Amino acid sequence: MDESEARVLAIQLMEVAPMAYLTTIDPQGWPQTRALLNLRNRAQFPGLGGYFKNHREDLLALLGTNTSSNKVAHIRNNPRVSIYYCKPLDFRGLMLGGEAKIVTKGPPREEIWQEGWTRYYPGGVDDPDYAVISLRPQMGRYYHRLDTCKFRLGEHGAA
């Protein structure tokens, strides 16, 4: 598999993977991984397809979270993260790495807001505990069965 094929397959995987797994580094230097909603999943979030259509080349990853969460504290201390998408039964996976940015005001918070999120953020889109983790990855690694392809992405990583 060459790099251009890997990028196409990576986008396809991002659009169907049920979850996104975010890994941050805690203050003691240990990796911490947790599952988050995959906002690029077309079936779960059909209204966001248009937004992500403009980010097919850069593989932008956005994750909604609580500003007060440990993951936000970890990223503020060390912005290097990885996000992993997979379909285990198909033996397909995509790891994206780079420096994340925490967005607490302005876009893309409003653009990705979903009905029903008030159960997590009672104040709605303006709730001070609502944040978005934004990653414009610097590198990616796509695999399917035993075939792996690493590729470089944007120069700057953070959105």
Backbone hydrogen bonds in HBPLUS format (Angstrom, degrees):
<---DONOR---> <-ACCEPTOR-->    atom                        ^
c    i                          cat <-CA-CA->   ^        H-A-AA   ^      H-
h    n   atom  resd res      DA  || num        DHA   H-A  angle D-A-AA Bond
n    s   type  num  typ     dist DA aas  dist angle  dist       angle   num
A0006-ALA N   A0002-ASP O   2.94 MM   4  6.18 157.1  2.00 152.3 159.8     1
A0007-ARG N   A0003-GLU O   2.94 MM   4  6.19 153.4  2.02 151.5 157.6     2
A0008-VAL N   A0004-SER O   3.21 MM   4  6.46 158.1  2.26 144.2 149.2     3
A0009-LEU N   A0005-GLU O   2.97 MM   4  6.21 166.7  1.99 154.6 158.3     4
A0010-ALA N   A0006-ALA O   2.78 MM   4  5.90 143.0  1.92 142.1 153.2     5
A0011-ILE N   A0007-ARG O   3.06 MM   4  6.32 160.6  2.10 149.4 152.3     6
A0012-GLN N   A0008-VAL O   3.09 MM   4  6.37 164.4  2.12 149.8 154.2     7
A0013-LEU N   A0009-LEU O   2.92 MM   4  6.11 154.6  1.98 144.2 151.0     8
A0014-MET N   A0010-ALA O   2.92 MM   4  6.20 160.5  1.96 152.5 157.7     9
A0015-GLU N   A0011-ILE O   3.08 MM   4  6.32 143.8  2.22 147.1 156.5    10
A0016-VAL N   A0013-LEU O   3.06 MM   3  5.35 157.9  2.11 109.2 116.2    11
A0017-ALA N   A0013-LEU O   2.84 MM   4  5.76 149.4  1.94 166.6 171.7    12
A0042-ARG N   A0015-GLU O   3.01 MM  27  5.45 152.6  2.09 134.1 137.0    13
A0020-ALA N   A0036-LEU O   3.00 MM  16  5.28 166.9  2.02 150.5 153.0    14
A0036-LEU N   A0020-ALA O   2.74 MM  16  5.28 152.1  1.81 153.6 163.4    15
A0021-TYR N   A0084-TYR O   2.87 MM  63  4.91 169.2  1.88 146.1 149.6    16
A0084-TYR N   A0021-TYR O   2.80 MM  63  4.91 152.9  1.87 134.5 143.7    17
A0022-LEU N   A0034-ARG O   2.87 MM  12  5.53 146.6  1.98 171.5 165.8    18
A0034-ARG N   A0022-LEU O   2.96 MM  12  5.53 148.4  2.06 144.8 154.4    19
A0023-THR N   A0082-SER O   2.82 MM  59  5.24 161.8  1.85 161.5 162.4    20
A0082-SER N   A0023-THR O   3.16 MM  59  5.24 150.6  2.25 138.1 145.2    21
A0024-THR N   A0032-GLN O   2.91 MM   8  5.30 154.8  1.98 147.3 150.3    22
A0032-GLN N   A0024-THR O   2.77 MM   8  5.30 155.0  1.83 153.0 156.4    23
A0026-ASP N   A0030-TRP O   2.86 MM   4  5.39 171.2  1.87 153.1 151.8    24
A0029-GLY N   A0026-ASP O   2.82 MM   3  5.29 163.2  1.85 122.5 126.8    25
A0041-ASN N   A0038-ASN O   3.05 MM   3  5.59 165.9  2.07 117.6 121.9    26
A0045-PHE N   A0041-ASN O   2.89 MM   4  5.90 155.5  1.95 156.8 164.5    27
A0048-LEU N   A0045-PHE O   3.07 MM   3  5.73 165.9  2.09 121.7 126.2    28
A0049-GLY N   A0046-PRO O   3.41 MM   3  5.66 167.0  2.43 108.7 112.5    29
A0051-TYR N   A0048-LEU O   3.05 MM   3  5.22 118.5  2.44 101.1 116.3    30
A0052-PHE N   A0048-LEU O   3.10 MM   4  6.43 165.2  2.12 163.0 165.6    31
A0053-LYS N   A0049-GLY O   2.94 MM   4  6.00 126.5  2.23 139.3 153.7    32
A0055-HIS N   A0052-PHE O   2.84 MM   3  4.98 160.0  1.88 110.7 115.7    33
A0061-ALA N   A0135-LEU O   2.90 MM  74  5.13 163.3  1.92 149.4 155.1    34
A0135-LEU N   A0061-ALA O   2.86 MM  74  5.13 159.4  1.91 157.3 160.3    35
A0063-LEU N   A0133-ILE O   2.91 MM  70  5.02 148.3  2.01 141.6 150.5    36
A0133-ILE N   A0063-LEU O   2.74 MM  70  5.02 168.1  1.76 154.0 156.5    37
A0065-THR N   A0131-ALA O   2.93 MM  66  5.41 155.6  1.99 155.0 152.3    38
A0131-ALA N   A0065-THR O   2.93 MM  66  5.41 162.0  1.96 162.3 159.5    39
A0069-SER N   A0066-ASN O   3.00 MM   3  5.28 165.9  2.02 115.7 118.2    40
A0067-THR N   A0129-ASP O   2.85 MM  62  4.64 150.7  1.94 106.5 116.4    41
A0073-ALA N   A0069-SER O   3.30 MM   4  6.68 161.2  2.34 146.0 150.8    42
A0074-HIS N   A0070-ASN O   2.78 MM   4  6.07 156.7  1.83 155.9 163.2    43
A0075-ILE N   A0071-LYS O   2.97 MM   4  6.17 162.2  2.00 146.7 150.8    44
A0076-ARG N   A0072-VAL O   2.94 MM   4  6.16 156.8  2.00 150.6 157.0    45
A0077-ASN N   A0073-ALA O   3.13 MM   4  6.30 142.9  2.27 140.9 150.3    46
A0077-ASN N   A0074-HIS O   3.09 MM   3  5.15 124.7  2.41  95.9 110.2    47
A0078-ASN N   A0074-HIS O   2.73 MM   4  5.96 152.9  1.81 152.5 161.6    48
A0100-ALA N   A0079-PRO O   2.78 MM  21  5.16 160.5  1.82 146.5 142.8    49
A0081-VAL N   A0098-GLY O   2.89 MM  17  5.81 163.4  1.92 170.7 176.3    50
A0098-GLY N   A0081-VAL O   3.21 MM  17  5.81 156.7  2.27 155.0 157.3    51
A0083-ILE N   A0096-LEU O   2.86 MM  13  5.25 152.6  1.94 147.2 156.2    52
A0096-LEU N   A0083-ILE O   2.85 MM  13  5.25 164.5  1.88 154.6 160.0    53
A0085-TYR N   A0094-LEU O   2.87 MM   9  5.17 159.0  1.92 149.8 156.9    54
A0094-LEU N   A0085-TYR O   2.83 MM   9  5.17 147.3  1.94 156.8 158.4    55
A0087-LYS N   A0092-ARG O   3.00 MM   5  5.29 159.9  2.04 143.6 146.2    56
A0090-ASP N   A0087-LYS O   2.94 MM   3  5.51 144.2  2.07 118.1 128.5    57
A0092-ARG N   A0087-LYS O   3.35 MM   5  5.29 171.8  2.36 130.5 133.0    58
A0091-PHE N   A0088-PRO O   3.00 MM   3  4.84 154.8  2.06 100.8 108.9    59
A0145-ARG N   A0091-PHE O   2.86 MM  54  5.16 161.6  1.90 148.2 153.6    60
A0093-GLY N   A0143-TYR O   2.99 MM  50  5.33 157.6  2.04 147.8 149.1    61
A0143-TYR N   A0093-GLY O   2.89 MM  50  5.33 160.3  1.93 153.1 153.7    62
A0095-MET N   A0141-ARG O   2.94 MM  46  5.22 161.2  1.97 143.3 149.2    63
A0141-ARG N   A0095-MET O   2.86 MM  46  5.22 141.0  2.01 146.3 156.3    64
A0097-GLY N   A0139-MET O   2.98 MM  42  5.40 164.5  2.01 148.1 150.0    65
A0138-GLN N   A0097-GLY O   2.82 MM  41  6.01 153.5  1.89 149.1 156.9    66
A0139-MET N   A0097-GLY O   3.22 MM  42  5.40 155.4  2.28 149.9 150.4    67
A0101-LYS N   A0134-SER O   2.88 MM  33  5.17 152.1  1.96 145.7 154.9    68
A0134-SER N   A0101-LYS O   2.88 MM  33  5.17 169.4  1.89 157.1 160.6    69
A0103-VAL N   A0132-VAL O   2.80 MM  29  5.05 169.4  1.82 154.7 158.3    70
A0132-VAL N   A0103-VAL O   2.98 MM  29  5.05 153.3  2.05 139.0 147.6    71
A0109-ARG N   A0106-GLY O   3.15 MM   3  6.07 139.5  2.32 136.5 135.7    72
A0112-ILE N   A0108-PRO O   3.14 MM   4  6.28 148.7  2.24 162.0 167.3    73
A0117-TRP N   A0114-GLN O   3.16 MM   3  5.78 160.7  2.20 134.6 136.2    74
A0119-ARG N   A0116-GLY O   3.35 MM   3  6.26 174.5  2.35 120.3 121.9    75
A0120-TYR N   A0117-TRP O   2.91 MM   3  5.41 146.1  2.03 112.0 121.3    76
A0121-TYR N   A0117-TRP O   2.87 MM   4  6.08 154.9  1.93 147.7 156.1    77
A0124-GLY N   A0121-TYR O   2.85 MM   3  5.58 155.7  1.91 133.6 135.0    78
A0127-ASP N   A0124-GLY O   2.89 MM   3  5.29 166.1  1.91 120.0 123.1    79
A0130-TYR N   A0127-ASP O   3.02 MM   3  5.45 161.3  2.05 121.6 122.3    80
A0136-ARG N   A0157-GLY O   2.88 MM  21  4.75 128.4  2.15 155.4 169.7    81
A0153-LEU N   A0138-GLN O   2.71 MM  15  4.62 165.2  1.73 129.2 125.2    82
A0140-GLY N   A0151-PHE O   2.83 MM  11  5.31 153.5  1.90 160.9 163.7    83
A0151-PHE N   A0140-GLY O   2.88 MM  11  5.31 158.3  1.93 149.6 150.5    84
A0142-TYR N   A0149-CYS O   2.95 MM   7  5.39 159.9  1.99 156.2 153.6    85
A0149-CYS N   A0142-TYR O   2.87 MM   7  5.39 155.1  1.94 158.7 165.4    86
A0144-HIS N   A0147-ASP O   2.92 MM   3  5.36 153.9  1.99 151.6 160.2    87
A0147-ASP N   A0144-HIS O   2.98 MM   3  5.36 166.9  1.99 135.7 135.2    88
A0158-ALA N   A0156-HIS O   2.80 MM   2  5.86 134.6  2.00 114.1  99.8    89
